[in-house]
Every structure is written in C-alpha cells, then in structure tokens.
C-alpha cells in the first residue's frame, strides 16, 4: 500500500494522482488517460482558513512542480501528486475500485 503522507524533496519526479475518469466522449477519455509528469522545484506551507480550529486556520503543504508540458512551475497541493514509481500501483487500485 502506498504511503498517504509522502514527503517529497526538491528534484523528485512526480505524477498527477489518477482519479476516476468521467466518460464524456472518446476524445475526453483518451485525454484523461494522460497524466502530467514533472519535477518538484519547491515546497511551501500555506495557511488555509478553517473555522473549526483554535487558530482559525490550518497549514497545508504545497509543492511547486515544473510539469514536463509547461514552461513555468505550478503550485499543487501535496496530496494531488504521487511519485512516478507508484503510478502503476495507483492505477491498479483505481481500476479495481471501479470494477
């Protein structure tokens, strides 16, 4: 079972976490099967407002990821990416869940 709270370091290769595909058309299904691959270029903690905490906010982990298909880095919540080495395992779990 893959780790849920994965710690990433700068330079790690990551891929967008697979999600359940929504079948709109054949073209949309083909596009959904392509996952973004990239490299972690930075890490940061951000405050997110949360009424149910004593401080009024919670800290969220974000990664700056330079996707292979983009020219600039993008901020992504840490739980939205997984290491490239775990992609096949995640896909098997996802398709097993759908069946």
Long-range contacts (C-beta under 8 A, 24 or more apart in sequence): 2-82, 2-86, 2-89, 2-90, 4-79, 6-78, 6-82, 6-83, 8-40, 8-43, 8-63, 8-78, 8-81, 8-83, 9-40, 10-40, 10-41, 10-42, 10-43, 11-39, 11-40, 12-39, 12-40, 12-83, 13-37, 13-38, 13-39, 13-83, 13-84, 14-38, 14-39, 14-40, 14-63, 14-65, 14-81, 14-82, 14-83, 14-84, 15-81, 15-82, 15-83, 15-84, 15-87, 16-80, 16-81, 17-79, 17-80, 17-81, 17-82, 17-90, 18-87, 18-90, 18-91, 18-94, 19-94, 20-94, 20-97, 20-98, 35-87, 36-67, 36-68, 36-69, 37-67, 37-68, 37-84, 38-65, 38-66, 38-67, 38-68, 38-70, 39-65, 39-66, 40-64, 40-65, 41-65, 41-66, 41-73, 42-73, 44-75
